[in-house]
Amino acid sequence: MVGRIIASLNTIRRGRGQVRPCDRVRPEDATIVTRLDCAILRAAAAIAPTNLRSLDAIHLATAMSLGQDLAGIVTYDQRLAEAAISADVEVWAPA
Protein backbone atom coordinates (compact mmCIF):
# COMPACT_ATOMS: atom_id res chain seq x y z
CA MET A 1 0.00 0.00 0.00
CA VAL A 2 2.80 2.46 0.84
CA GLY A 3 4.51 1.74 -2.49
CA ARG A 4 1.26 2.37 -4.32
CA ILE A 5 0.76 5.69 -2.53
CA ILE A 6 4.32 6.80 -3.28
CA ALA A 7 3.98 5.76 -6.92
CA SER A 8 0.73 7.70 -7.15
CA LEU A 9 2.29 10.76 -5.57
CA ASN A 10 5.25 10.61 -7.94
CA THR A 11 2.90 10.34 -10.92
CA ILE A 12 0.93 13.36 -9.78
CA ARG A 13 4.06 15.39 -8.98
CA ARG A 14 5.52 14.54 -12.39
CA GLY A 15 2.45 15.98 -14.06
CA ARG A 16 2.75 19.43 -12.49
CA GLY A 17 2.96 22.16 -15.06
CA GLN A 18 1.95 19.85 -17.88
CA VAL A 19 -1.80 19.62 -17.23
CA ARG A 20 -4.42 21.89 -15.74
CA PRO A 21 -5.07 21.23 -12.02
CA CYS A 22 -8.59 19.90 -12.68
CA ASP A 23 -7.13 17.33 -15.09
CA ARG A 24 -4.56 15.89 -12.69
CA VAL A 25 -4.56 12.19 -12.07
CA ARG A 26 -6.17 11.10 -8.81
CA PRO A 27 -3.93 8.80 -6.72
CA GLU A 28 -6.38 5.92 -6.99
CA ASP A 29 -6.27 6.20 -10.80
CA ALA A 30 -2.48 6.45 -11.11
CA THR A 31 -1.72 2.78 -10.56
CA ILE A 32 -3.02 -0.59 -11.61
CA VAL A 33 -3.10 -3.65 -9.39
CA THR A 34 -2.57 -6.86 -11.30
CA ARG A 35 -1.73 -10.48 -10.56
CA LEU A 36 1.74 -11.83 -11.09
CA ASP A 37 1.38 -14.78 -13.45
CA CYS A 38 3.64 -17.10 -15.44
CA ALA A 39 3.46 -14.90 -18.54
CA ILE A 40 4.79 -11.91 -16.58
CA LEU A 41 7.53 -14.04 -15.01
CA ARG A 42 8.60 -15.34 -18.44
CA ALA A 43 8.65 -11.81 -19.83
CA ALA A 44 10.65 -10.58 -16.81
CA ALA A 45 13.19 -13.37 -17.29
CA ALA A 46 13.70 -12.31 -20.91
CA ILE A 47 14.31 -8.61 -20.17
CA ALA A 48 17.83 -7.33 -20.79
CA PRO A 49 20.11 -6.27 -19.22
CA THR A 50 20.61 -9.28 -17.02
CA ASN A 51 21.97 -7.07 -14.21
CA LEU A 52 18.48 -5.62 -13.74
CA ARG A 53 17.15 -6.58 -10.31
CA SER A 54 14.47 -9.28 -10.38
CA LEU A 55 11.74 -7.10 -8.88
CA ASP A 56 12.57 -4.32 -11.34
CA ALA A 57 12.33 -6.81 -14.22
CA ILE A 58 8.90 -7.88 -12.91
CA HIS A 59 7.88 -4.22 -12.62
CA LEU A 60 8.93 -3.54 -16.21
CA ALA A 61 7.39 -6.74 -17.60
CA THR A 62 4.12 -5.93 -15.88
CA ALA A 63 4.16 -2.39 -17.25
CA MET A 64 4.95 -3.65 -20.75
CA SER A 65 2.04 -6.10 -20.57
CA LEU A 66 -0.31 -3.11 -20.61
CA GLY A 67 0.66 -2.38 -24.21
CA GLN A 68 -0.87 0.82 -25.57
CA ASP A 69 -2.60 1.52 -22.24
CA LEU A 70 0.79 2.25 -20.67
CA ALA A 71 1.72 5.94 -20.59
CA GLY A 72 5.07 5.28 -18.93
CA ILE A 73 6.71 4.42 -15.64
CA VAL A 74 8.03 6.50 -12.76
CA THR A 75 11.33 5.35 -11.28
CA TYR A 76 14.35 6.62 -9.41
CA ASP A 77 16.39 3.55 -10.41
CA GLN A 78 18.86 4.13 -13.26
CA ARG A 79 19.05 0.47 -14.31
CA LEU A 80 15.28 0.17 -14.50
CA ALA A 81 15.07 3.46 -16.41
CA GLU A 82 17.66 2.30 -18.95
CA ALA A 83 15.93 -1.06 -19.42
CA ALA A 84 12.57 0.68 -19.88
CA ILE A 85 13.99 3.11 -22.43
CA SER A 86 15.53 0.17 -24.30
CA ALA A 87 12.05 -1.38 -24.39
CA ASP A 88 10.54 1.86 -25.77
CA VAL A 89 8.75 2.63 -22.49
CA GLU A 90 8.60 6.29 -21.51
CA VAL A 91 10.32 6.99 -18.18
CA TRP A 92 9.65 9.79 -15.73
CA ALA A 93 12.19 10.42 -12.98
CA PRO A 94 10.76 12.32 -10.02
CA ALA A 95 12.66 15.41 -8.97
C-alpha positions as a Python dict, from the first residue, in 0.01 Angstrom:
ca = {
    (1, 'M'): (0, 0, 0),
    (2, 'V'): (280, 246, 84),
    (3, 'G'): (451, 174, -249),
    (4, 'R'): (126, 237, -432),
    (5, 'I'): (76, 569, -253),
    (6, 'I'): (432, 680, -328),
    (7, 'A'): (398, 576, -692),
    (8, 'S'): (73, 770, -715),
    (9, 'L'): (229, 1076, -557),
    (10, 'N'): (525, 1061, -794),
    (11, 'T'): (290, 1034, -1092),
    (12, 'I'): (93, 1336, -978),
    (13, 'R'): (406, 1539, -898),
    (14, 'R'): (552, 1454, -1239),
    (15, 'G'): (245, 1598, -1406),
    (16, 'R'): (275, 1943, -1249),
    (17, 'G'): (296, 2216, -1506),
    (18, 'Q'): (195, 1985, -1788),
    (19, 'V'): (-180, 1962, -1723),
    (20, 'R'): (-442, 2189, -1574),
    (21, 'P'): (-507, 2123, -1202),
    (22, 'C'): (-859, 1990, -1268),
    (23, 'D'): (-713, 1733, -1509),
    (24, 'R'): (-456, 1589, -1269),
    (25, 'V'): (-456, 1219, -1207),
    (26, 'R'): (-617, 1110, -881),
    (27, 'P'): (-393, 880, -672),
    (28, 'E'): (-638, 592, -699),
    (29, 'D'): (-627, 620, -1080),
    (30, 'A'): (-248, 645, -1111),
    (31, 'T'): (-172, 278, -1056),
    (32, 'I'): (-302, -59, -1161),
    (33, 'V'): (-310, -365, -939),
    (34, 'T'): (-257, -686, -1130),
    (35, 'R'): (-173, -1048, -1056),
    (36, 'L'): (174, -1183, -1109),
    (37, 'D'): (138, -1478, -1345),
    (38, 'C'): (364, -1710, -1544),
    (39, 'A'): (346, -1490, -1854),
    (40, 'I'): (479, -1191, -1658),
    (41, 'L'): (753, -1404, -1501),
    (42, 'R'): (860, -1534, -1844),
    (43, 'A'): (865, -1181, -1983),
    (44, 'A'): (1065, -1058, -1681),
    (45, 'A'): (1319, -1337, -1729),
    (46, 'A'): (1370, -1231, -2091),
    (47, 'I'): (1431, -861, -2017),
    (48, 'A'): (1783, -733, -2079),
    (49, 'P'): (2011, -627, -1922),
    (50, 'T'): (2061, -928, -1702),
    (51, 'N'): (2197, -707, -1421),
    (52, 'L'): (1848, -562, -1374),
    (53, 'R'): (1715, -658, -1031),
    (54, 'S'): (1447, -928, -1038),
    (55, 'L'): (1174, -710, -888),
    (56, 'D'): (1257, -432, -1134),
    (57, 'A'): (1233, -681, -1422),
    (58, 'I'): (890, -788, -1291),
    (59, 'H'): (788, -422, -1262),
    (60, 'L'): (893, -354, -1621),
    (61, 'A'): (739, -674, -1760),
    (62, 'T'): (412, -593, -1588),
    (63, 'A'): (416, -239, -1725),
    (64, 'M'): (495, -365, -2075),
    (65, 'S'): (204, -610, -2057),
    (66, 'L'): (-31, -311, -2061),
    (67, 'G'): (66, -238, -2421),
    (68, 'Q'): (-87, 82, -2557),
    (69, 'D'): (-260, 152, -2224),
    (70, 'L'): (79, 225, -2067),
    (71, 'A'): (172, 594, -2059),
    (72, 'G'): (507, 528, -1893),
    (73, 'I'): (671, 442, -1564),
    (74, 'V'): (803, 650, -1276),
    (75, 'T'): (1133, 535, -1128),
    (76, 'Y'): (1435, 662, -941),
    (77, 'D'): (1639, 355, -1041),
    (78, 'Q'): (1886, 413, -1326),
    (79, 'R'): (1905, 47, -1431),
    (80, 'L'): (1528, 17, -1450),
    (81, 'A'): (1507, 346, -1641),
    (82, 'E'): (1766, 230, -1895),
    (83, 'A'): (1593, -106, -1942),
    (84, 'A'): (1257, 68, -1988),
    (85, 'I'): (1399, 311, -2243),
    (86, 'S'): (1553, 17, -2430),
    (87, 'A'): (1205, -138, -2439),
    (88, 'D'): (1054, 186, -2577),
    (89, 'V'): (875, 263, -2249),
    (90, 'E'): (860, 629, -2151),
    (91, 'V'): (1032, 699, -1818),
    (92, 'W'): (965, 979, -1573),
    (93, 'A'): (1219, 1042, -1298),
    (94, 'P'): (1076, 1232, -1002),
    (95, 'A'): (1266, 1541, -897),
}
